[in-house]
Amino acid sequence: MDVLWAATVPRSVRDVHEALSGRGLAYTTVMTVLDRLAKKGLAVREREGRAWLYRAAASREELAAESISESLATLGTDRRAAIVHFLGQADPDELAAVREALAEVERRHAAGSDRT
């Protein structure tokens, strides 16, 4: 996924394999992983001639946010407790970043409500 996230254009299996050349992976392994990522919706593939080109379906941040949302959704009424527990493990800099992010989200919500 790092190779796809770093790319500005869709990448072929060959491109991804070359980008990972230091890891000793077989071409077919890279091809299989990209195919599985596409089937899971994490990558999007499109045909160009005889080759498939792959790109990330979402940014790293979007994927992380979706994963967190899905995890919280499984908790039902225990979401708040999980969030409090998570934040309890954060250091002061991380908590400051959370406060800034929350303020930004609140500003966006307020700006969105002005349009109605």
DSSP file (Angstrom, degrees, kcal/mol; ACC not computed):
  #  RESIDUE AA STRUCTURE BP1 BP2  ACC     N-H-->O    O-->H-N    N-H-->O    O-->H-N    TCO  KAPPA ALPHA  PHI   PSI    X-CA   Y-CA   Z-CA
    1    1 A M     >        0   0    0      0, 0.0     4,-3.1     0, 0.0     5,-0.3   0.000 360.0 360.0 360.0 -33.8    0.0    0.0    0.0
    2    2 A D  H  >  +     0   0    0      1,-0.2     4,-1.9     2,-0.2     5,-0.1   0.893 360.0  50.0 -57.9 -38.9    2.9    2.4    0.7
    3    3 A V  H  > S+     0   0    0      2,-0.2     4,-1.0     1,-0.2    -1,-0.2   0.916 113.1  45.7 -65.6 -42.9    3.9    2.2   -3.0
    4    4 A L  H  4 S+     0   0    0      1,-0.2    52,-0.4     2,-0.2     3,-0.4   0.898 112.4  50.6 -68.1 -40.2    0.3    2.9   -4.1
    5    5 A W  H  < S+     0   0    0     -4,-3.1    -1,-0.2     1,-0.2    -2,-0.2   0.859 111.1  49.4 -65.2 -34.2   -0.1    5.8   -1.6
    6    6 A A  H  < S+     0   0    0     -4,-1.9    -1,-0.2    -5,-0.3    -2,-0.2   0.701  93.9  96.0 -77.3 -19.3    3.2    7.3   -2.8
    7    7 A A     <  -     0   0    0     -4,-1.0    49,-0.1    -3,-0.4     4,-0.1  -0.442  56.0-162.1 -77.8 143.5    2.3    7.2   -6.4
    8    8 A T  S    S+     0   0    0     -2,-0.1    -1,-0.1     2,-0.1    -4,-0.0   0.566  82.3  33.5 -95.5 -12.8    0.8   10.1   -8.3
    9    9 A V  S    S-     0   0    0     45,-0.1    45,-0.1    -5,-0.0    -1,-0.1  -0.930 104.8 -78.1-135.4 159.1   -0.5    7.9  -11.1
   10   10 A P        -     0   0    0      0, 0.0     2,-0.4     0, 0.0    45,-0.2  -0.273  50.3-141.2 -57.2 145.5   -1.8    4.3  -11.2
   11   11 A R  E     -A   54   0A   0     43,-3.3    43,-3.4    -4,-0.1     2,-0.1  -0.875   2.3-131.3-116.4 142.9    1.0    1.7  -11.0
   12   12 A S  E  >  -A   53   0A   0     -2,-0.4     4,-2.4    41,-0.2     5,-0.2  -0.366  32.8-105.5 -80.7 167.1    1.5   -1.6  -12.8
   13   13 A V  H  > S+     0   0    0     39,-0.6     4,-3.0     1,-0.2     5,-0.2   0.912 124.7  53.6 -57.9 -41.9    2.4   -4.8  -11.1
   14   14 A R  H  > S+     0   0    0      2,-0.2     4,-2.6     1,-0.2    -1,-0.2   0.916 107.5  50.3 -60.4 -44.4    5.9   -4.4  -12.6
   15   15 A D  H  > S+     0   0    0      2,-0.2     4,-2.2     1,-0.2    -1,-0.2   0.936 113.7  44.4 -58.5 -47.6    6.2   -0.9  -11.2
   16   16 A V  H  X S+     0   0    0     -4,-2.4     4,-1.4     2,-0.2    -2,-0.2   0.914 112.4  52.1 -65.4 -43.0    5.2   -2.0   -7.7
   17   17 A H  H  < S+     0   0    0     -4,-3.0     3,-0.3     1,-0.2    -1,-0.2   0.913 110.9  47.7 -59.6 -43.5    7.5   -5.1   -7.9
   18   18 A E  H >< S+     0   0    0     -4,-2.6     3,-1.5     1,-0.2    -1,-0.2   0.886 108.5  54.4 -64.9 -38.9   10.4   -2.8   -8.9
   19   19 A A  H 3< S+     0   0    0     -4,-2.2     3,-0.3     1,-0.3    -1,-0.2   0.789 114.1  42.3 -64.8 -26.2    9.6   -0.4   -6.1
   20   20 A L  T ><>S+     0   0    0     -4,-1.4     3,-2.4    -3,-0.3     5,-0.5   0.166  78.1 121.5-102.6  16.1    9.8   -3.4   -3.7
   21   21 A S  G X 5 +     0   0    0     -3,-1.5     3,-1.1     1,-0.3    -1,-0.2   0.768  66.1  62.1 -56.7 -30.4   12.9   -4.9   -5.3
   22   22 A G  G 3 5S+     0   0    0     -3,-0.3    -1,-0.3     1,-0.2    -2,-0.1   0.581  94.1  64.5 -72.1  -8.2   14.9   -4.8   -2.0
   23   23 A R  G < 5S-     0   0    0     -3,-2.4    -1,-0.2     2,-0.1    -2,-0.2   0.528 101.8-125.4 -95.6  -6.1   12.5   -7.1   -0.3
   24   24 A G  T < 5 +     0   0    0     -3,-1.1     2,-0.3    -4,-0.3    -3,-0.1   0.797  51.1 159.7  70.2  28.5   13.1  -10.2   -2.4
   25   25 A L      < -     0   0    0     -5,-0.5    -1,-0.2    -8,-0.2     2,-0.1  -0.627  41.3-117.4 -86.2 142.2    9.5  -10.7   -3.3
   26   26 A A     >  -     0   0    0     -2,-0.3     4,-1.9     1,-0.1     3,-0.4  -0.462  21.0-120.8 -72.6 149.2    8.5  -12.7   -6.3
   27   27 A Y  H  > S+     0   0    0      1,-0.2     4,-2.4     2,-0.2     5,-0.2   0.902 115.0  53.3 -55.2 -43.4    6.6  -10.9   -9.1
   28   28 A T  H  > S+     0   0    0      1,-0.2     4,-2.3     2,-0.2    -1,-0.2   0.821 104.8  55.0 -66.1 -30.2    3.7  -13.3   -8.7
   29   29 A T  H  > S+     0   0    0     -3,-0.4     4,-2.5     2,-0.2    -1,-0.2   0.934 109.6  46.1 -65.9 -45.9    3.5  -12.6   -5.0
   30   30 A V  H  X S+     0   0    0     -4,-1.9     4,-2.6     1,-0.2     5,-0.2   0.911 112.8  51.1 -62.1 -42.4    3.2   -8.8   -5.7
   31   31 A M  H  X S+     0   0    0     -4,-2.4     4,-2.1     1,-0.2    -2,-0.2   0.910 111.3  47.5 -61.9 -43.1    0.6   -9.6   -8.4
   32   32 A T  H  X S+     0   0    0     -4,-2.3     4,-2.3     2,-0.2    -2,-0.2   0.912 112.1  49.1 -64.9 -43.7   -1.4  -11.8   -6.0
   33   33 A V  H  X S+     0   0    0     -4,-2.5     4,-2.6     2,-0.2    -2,-0.2   0.925 111.7  48.6 -64.5 -44.1   -1.3   -9.2   -3.2
   34   34 A L  H  X S+     0   0    0     -4,-2.6     4,-2.1     1,-0.2    -1,-0.2   0.902 110.9  51.2 -62.4 -40.2   -2.4   -6.4   -5.6
   35   35 A D  H  X S+     0   0    0     -4,-2.1     4,-2.3    -5,-0.2    -1,-0.2   0.915 111.8  47.1 -61.9 -42.7   -5.3   -8.6   -6.8
   36   36 A R  H  X S+     0   0    0     -4,-2.3     4,-1.9     2,-0.2     6,-0.2   0.889 109.5  53.3 -67.3 -39.4   -6.4   -9.3   -3.3
   37   37 A L  H  <>S+     0   0    0     -4,-2.6     5,-2.3     1,-0.2     6,-1.4   0.902 110.7  48.1 -61.3 -39.8   -6.2   -5.6   -2.3
   38   38 A A  H ><5S+     0   0    0     -4,-2.1     3,-1.1     4,-0.2    -2,-0.2   0.918 110.3  50.8 -66.3 -43.4   -8.4   -4.8   -5.3
   39   39 A K  H 3<5S+     0   0    0     -4,-2.3    -1,-0.2     1,-0.3    -2,-0.2   0.813 110.4  50.1 -64.8 -29.8  -10.9   -7.5   -4.4
   40   40 A K  T 3<5S-     0   0    0     -4,-1.9    -1,-0.3    -5,-0.1    -2,-0.2   0.499 116.9-114.6 -85.4  -4.6  -11.1   -6.1   -0.8
   41   41 A G  T < 5S+     0   0    0     -3,-1.1    -3,-0.2    -4,-0.4    -2,-0.1   0.577  88.5 112.5  84.0   9.3  -11.7   -2.6   -2.1
   42   42 A L  S   <S+     0   0    0     -5,-2.3    15,-2.5    -6,-0.2    16,-0.5   0.721  81.3  32.1 -85.6 -22.5   -8.4   -1.2   -0.8
   43   43 A A  E    S-B   56   0A   0     -6,-1.4     2,-0.4    13,-0.3    -2,-0.3  -0.940  73.3-141.1-129.6 154.0   -7.0   -0.7   -4.3
   44   44 A V  E     -B   55   0A   0     11,-3.1    11,-1.9    -2,-0.3     2,-0.4  -0.949  19.5-162.6-113.0 134.9   -8.7    0.2   -7.6
   45   45 A R  E     -B   54   0A   0     -2,-0.4     2,-0.3     9,-0.2     9,-0.2  -0.930   8.7-176.5-122.1 147.8   -7.5   -1.5  -10.7
   46   46 A E  E     -B   53   0A   0      7,-2.3     7,-3.0    -2,-0.4     2,-0.3  -0.985  28.5-112.5-138.6 148.3   -8.1   -0.5  -14.3
   47   47 A R  E     +B   52   0A   0     -2,-0.3     2,-0.4     5,-0.2     5,-0.2  -0.630  27.9 177.9 -84.1 133.0   -7.0   -2.2  -17.5
   48   48 A E  E >   -B   51   0A   0      3,-3.2     3,-1.9    -2,-0.3     2,-0.4  -0.880  68.3 -53.9-132.1 102.7   -4.4   -0.6  -19.8
   49   49 A G  T 3  S-     0   0    0     -2,-0.4    -2,-0.0     1,-0.3     0, 0.0  -0.545 119.7 -22.7  65.7-124.9   -3.8   -2.9  -22.7
   50   50 A R  T 3  S+     0   0    0     -2,-0.4     2,-0.3    -3,-0.1    -1,-0.3   0.514 125.4  81.8 -93.9  -6.5   -2.8   -6.3  -21.3
   51   51 A A  E <  S- B   0  48A   0     -3,-1.9    -3,-3.2   -39,-0.0     2,-0.4  -0.682  71.5-131.5-103.5 153.1   -1.8   -4.9  -17.9
   52   52 A W  E     - B   0  47A   0     -2,-0.3   -39,-0.6    -5,-0.2     2,-0.4  -0.830  18.2-153.3 -94.8 139.5   -3.7   -4.0  -14.8
   53   53 A L  E     -AB  12  46A   0     -7,-3.0    -7,-2.3    -2,-0.4     2,-0.4  -0.939  12.0-157.2-112.0 138.9   -2.9   -0.6  -13.2
   54   54 A Y  E     +AB  11  45A   0    -43,-3.4   -43,-3.3    -2,-0.4     2,-0.3  -0.887  16.0 171.2-120.5 145.3   -3.5   -0.1   -9.5
   55   55 A R  E     - B   0  44A   0    -11,-1.9   -11,-3.1    -2,-0.4     2,-0.1  -0.972  44.1 -89.4-143.5 157.1   -4.0    2.9   -7.3
   56   56 A A  E     - B   0  43A   0    -52,-0.4   -13,-0.3    -2,-0.3     3,-0.1  -0.437  25.8-145.2 -66.6 137.9   -5.1    3.2   -3.7
   57   57 A A  S    S+     0   0    0    -15,-2.5     2,-0.3     1,-0.2   -14,-0.2   0.747  82.4   6.0 -74.9 -24.0   -8.8    3.4   -3.2
   58   58 A A  S    S-     0   0    0    -16,-0.5    -1,-0.2     0, 0.0     2,-0.0  -0.972  87.2 -92.2-152.7 160.4   -8.4    5.8   -0.3
   59   59 A S     >  -     0   0    0     -2,-0.3     4,-2.5     1,-0.1     5,-0.2  -0.262  41.6-106.7 -70.3 165.0   -5.6    7.7    1.4
   60   60 A R  H  > S+     0   0    0      1,-0.2     4,-2.3     2,-0.2     5,-0.2   0.903 122.8  50.1 -57.6 -42.3   -3.8    6.3    4.4
   61   61 A E  H  > S+     0   0    0      2,-0.2     4,-2.5     1,-0.2    -1,-0.2   0.898 110.1  48.9 -66.3 -41.8   -5.7    8.7    6.7
   62   62 A E  H  > S+     0   0    0      2,-0.2     4,-2.3     1,-0.2    -1,-0.2   0.908 112.1  49.1 -63.8 -41.1   -9.1    7.8    5.2
   63   63 A L  H  X S+     0   0    0     -4,-2.5     4,-2.2     2,-0.2    -2,-0.2   0.906 111.6  48.6 -65.5 -41.7   -8.4    4.1    5.6
   64   64 A A  H  X S+     0   0    0     -4,-2.3     4,-2.4     2,-0.2    -2,-0.2   0.924 111.9  49.5 -63.5 -43.9   -7.3    4.6    9.2
   65   65 A A  H  X S+     0   0    0     -4,-2.5     4,-2.6     1,-0.2    -2,-0.2   0.900 111.0  49.7 -62.6 -40.8  -10.4    6.6   10.0
   66   66 A E  H  X S+     0   0    0     -4,-2.3     4,-2.5     2,-0.2    -1,-0.2   0.906 110.3  50.6 -64.1 -41.3  -12.6    4.0    8.4
   67   67 A S  H  X S+     0   0    0     -4,-2.2     4,-2.2     2,-0.2    -2,-0.2   0.914 111.7  47.1 -63.1 -43.5  -10.9    1.3   10.4
   68   68 A I  H  X S+     0   0    0     -4,-2.4     4,-2.6     2,-0.2     5,-0.2   0.923 112.1  50.5 -63.8 -44.1  -11.4    3.2   13.7
   69   69 A S  H  X S+     0   0    0     -4,-2.6     4,-2.3     1,-0.2    -2,-0.2   0.909 110.8  48.8 -60.8 -42.6  -15.0    3.9   12.8
   70   70 A E  H  X S+     0   0    0     -4,-2.5     4,-1.2     2,-0.2    -1,-0.2   0.901 111.5  49.9 -64.4 -40.6  -15.7    0.2   12.1
   71   71 A S  H  < S+     0   0    0     -4,-2.2     3,-0.4     1,-0.2     4,-0.4   0.925 112.8  46.1 -63.8 -44.1  -14.0   -0.8   15.4
   72   72 A L  H >X S+     0   0    0     -4,-2.6     3,-1.4     1,-0.2     4,-0.6   0.861 105.8  60.7 -66.9 -35.2  -16.1    1.7   17.3
   73   73 A A  H >< S+     0   0    0     -4,-2.3     3,-0.7     1,-0.3    -1,-0.2   0.819  98.2  58.1 -63.1 -30.2  -19.3    0.7   15.6
   74   74 A T  T 3< S+     0   0    0     -4,-1.2    -1,-0.3    -3,-0.4    -2,-0.2   0.654  97.5  63.6 -73.9 -13.7  -18.9   -2.9   16.9
   75   75 A L  T X4 S-     0   0    0     -3,-1.4     3,-1.7    -4,-0.4     2,-0.4   0.688  78.3-172.5 -85.2 -18.5  -18.9   -1.6   20.5
   76   76 A G  G X< S+     0   0    0     -3,-0.7     3,-1.0    -4,-0.6    -1,-0.2  -0.481  73.9   4.0  64.0-117.8  -22.4   -0.2   20.5
   77   77 A T  G 3  S+     0   0    0     -2,-0.4     3,-0.4     1,-0.2    -1,-0.3   0.577 123.1  71.4 -78.4  -9.4  -23.0    1.7   23.7
   78   78 A D  G <>  +     0   0    0     -3,-1.7     4,-2.1     1,-0.2    -1,-0.2   0.297  65.1 104.0 -89.2  10.4  -19.4    1.2   24.9
   79   79 A R  H <> S+     0   0    0     -3,-1.0     4,-2.4     1,-0.2    -1,-0.2   0.922  78.4  50.5 -58.1 -46.9  -18.0    3.6   22.3
   80   80 A R  H  > S+     0   0    0     -3,-0.4     4,-2.8     1,-0.2    -1,-0.2   0.915 109.6  50.6 -60.0 -44.4  -17.4    6.4   24.8
   81   81 A A  H  > S+     0   0    0     -4,-0.3     4,-2.4     1,-0.2    -1,-0.2   0.893 110.6  49.4 -62.2 -40.1  -15.5    4.1   27.2
   82   82 A A  H  X S+     0   0    0     -4,-2.1     4,-2.6     2,-0.2    -1,-0.2   0.907 111.5  48.9 -65.5 -41.2  -13.3    2.9   24.4
   83   83 A I  H  X S+     0   0    0     -4,-2.4     4,-2.8     2,-0.2     5,-0.2   0.925 111.9  48.7 -64.2 -44.6  -12.5    6.5   23.3
   84   84 A V  H  X S+     0   0    0     -4,-2.8     4,-1.9     2,-0.2    -2,-0.2   0.914 112.4  48.7 -61.7 -42.7  -11.7    7.5   26.9
   85   85 A H  H  X S+     0   0    0     -4,-2.4     4,-0.6    -5,-0.2    -2,-0.2   0.925 112.3  48.9 -62.7 -44.5   -9.5    4.5   27.3
   86   86 A F  H >< S+     0   0    0     -4,-2.6     3,-1.3     1,-0.2     4,-0.3   0.937 112.8  46.5 -60.1 -48.7   -7.7    5.3   24.0
   87   87 A L  H >< S+     0   0    0     -4,-2.8     3,-1.3     1,-0.3    -1,-0.2   0.796 102.2  66.0 -67.3 -27.6   -7.2    8.9   24.9
   88   88 A G  H 3< S+     0   0    0     -4,-1.9    -1,-0.3     1,-0.3    -2,-0.2   0.721 100.2  51.6 -64.7 -20.4   -6.0    7.9   28.4
   89   89 A Q  T << S+     0   0    0     -3,-1.3    -1,-0.3    -4,-0.6    -2,-0.2   0.508  90.5 104.4 -91.5  -7.0   -3.0    6.3   26.6
   90   90 A A    <   -     0   0    0     -3,-1.3    -3,-0.0    -4,-0.3    -4,-0.0  -0.426  67.9-128.7 -78.9 149.1   -2.1    9.4   24.7
   91   91 A D     >  -     0   0    0     -2,-0.1     4,-2.4     1,-0.1     3,-0.3  -0.446  36.1 -94.4 -87.4 170.8    0.8   11.7   25.6
   92   92 A P  H  > S+     0   0    0      0, 0.0     4,-2.1     0, 0.0     5,-0.1   0.849 125.0  51.8 -56.4 -38.1    0.3   15.5   26.0
   93   93 A D  H  > S+     0   0    0      2,-0.2     4,-2.0     1,-0.2     5,-0.1   0.907 110.6  48.4 -66.0 -40.3    1.3   16.3   22.4
   94   94 A E  H  > S+     0   0    0     -3,-0.3     4,-2.2     2,-0.2    -1,-0.2   0.897 110.5  51.3 -65.9 -39.6   -1.2   13.7   21.1
   95   95 A L  H  X S+     0   0    0     -4,-2.4     4,-2.3     2,-0.2    -1,-0.2   0.887 108.4  51.7 -64.7 -38.0   -3.9   15.2   23.3
   96   96 A A  H  X S+     0   0    0     -4,-2.1     4,-2.3    -5,-0.2    -1,-0.2   0.901 109.2  50.5 -63.2 -40.2   -3.1   18.7   22.0
   97   97 A A  H  X S+     0   0    0     -4,-2.0     4,-2.4     2,-0.2    -2,-0.2   0.882 109.3  51.4 -64.7 -37.9   -3.4   17.3   18.4
   98   98 A V  H  X S+     0   0    0     -4,-2.2     4,-2.7     2,-0.2    -2,-0.2   0.912 109.1  50.3 -64.7 -42.9   -6.8   15.8   19.3
   99   99 A R  H  X S+     0   0    0     -4,-2.3     4,-2.4     2,-0.2    -2,-0.2   0.920 111.8  48.0 -61.2 -43.6   -8.0   19.1   20.7
  100  100 A E  H  X S+     0   0    0     -4,-2.3     4,-2.1     2,-0.2    -2,-0.2   0.913 112.7  48.5 -62.8 -43.1   -6.9   20.9   17.5
  101  101 A A  H  X S+     0   0    0     -4,-2.4     4,-2.4     2,-0.2    -2,-0.2   0.913 110.9  50.3 -64.2 -42.8   -8.6   18.3   15.3
  102  102 A L  H  X S+     0   0    0     -4,-2.7     4,-2.6     1,-0.2    -2,-0.2   0.907 109.7  50.9 -62.2 -42.4  -11.8   18.5   17.4
  103  103 A A  H  X S+     0   0    0     -4,-2.4     4,-2.2     1,-0.2    -1,-0.2   0.893 110.3  50.1 -62.4 -39.5  -11.8   22.3   17.1
  104  104 A E  H  X S+     0   0    0     -4,-2.1     4,-2.3     2,-0.2    -2,-0.2   0.921 111.0  48.0 -64.9 -43.6  -11.4   21.9   13.3
  105  105 A V  H  X S+     0   0    0     -4,-2.4     4,-2.5     1,-0.2    -2,-0.2   0.910 110.9  51.1 -63.5 -42.3  -14.3   19.5   13.0
  106  106 A E  H  X S+     0   0    0     -4,-2.6     4,-2.4     1,-0.2    -1,-0.2   0.893 109.6  50.8 -63.0 -39.4  -16.5   21.7   15.1
  107  107 A R  H  X S+     0   0    0     -4,-2.2     4,-2.6     2,-0.2    -2,-0.2   0.915 110.5  49.5 -62.6 -42.6  -15.6   24.7   12.8
  108  108 A R  H  X S+     0   0    0     -4,-2.3     4,-2.3     2,-0.2    -2,-0.2   0.915 111.5  48.4 -62.7 -43.0  -16.5   22.6    9.8
  109  109 A H  H  X S+     0   0    0     -4,-2.5     4,-2.0     2,-0.2    -1,-0.2   0.916 112.1  48.9 -63.5 -42.6  -19.8   21.6   11.3
  110  110 A A  H  X S+     0   0    0     -4,-2.4     4,-1.1     1,-0.2    -2,-0.2   0.905 111.8  48.9 -63.9 -41.5  -20.6   25.1   12.2
  111  111 A A  H  X S+     0   0    0     -4,-2.6     4,-0.6     1,-0.2    -1,-0.2   0.870 111.0  51.2 -66.0 -36.2  -19.8   26.3    8.7
  112  112 A G  H >< S+     0   0    0     -4,-2.3     3,-0.6     1,-0.2     4,-0.3   0.850 106.8  53.0 -69.5 -34.1  -22.0   23.6    7.3
  113  113 A S  H >< S+     0   0    0     -4,-2.0     3,-0.7     1,-0.2    -1,-0.2   0.742  99.8  63.5 -74.1 -22.0  -24.9   24.5    9.4
  114  114 A D  H 3< S+     0   0    0     -4,-1.1    -1,-0.2     1,-0.2    -2,-0.2   0.743  96.3  59.9 -70.1 -23.0  -24.7   28.1    8.2
  115  115 A R  T <<        0   0    0     -3,-0.6    -1,-0.2    -4,-0.6    -2,-0.2   0.630 360.0 360.0 -81.3 -13.8  -25.5   27.0    4.7
  116  116 A T    <         0   0    0     -3,-0.7    -1,-0.2    -4,-0.3    -2,-0.1   0.478 360.0 360.0 -83.7 360.0  -28.9   25.5    5.6
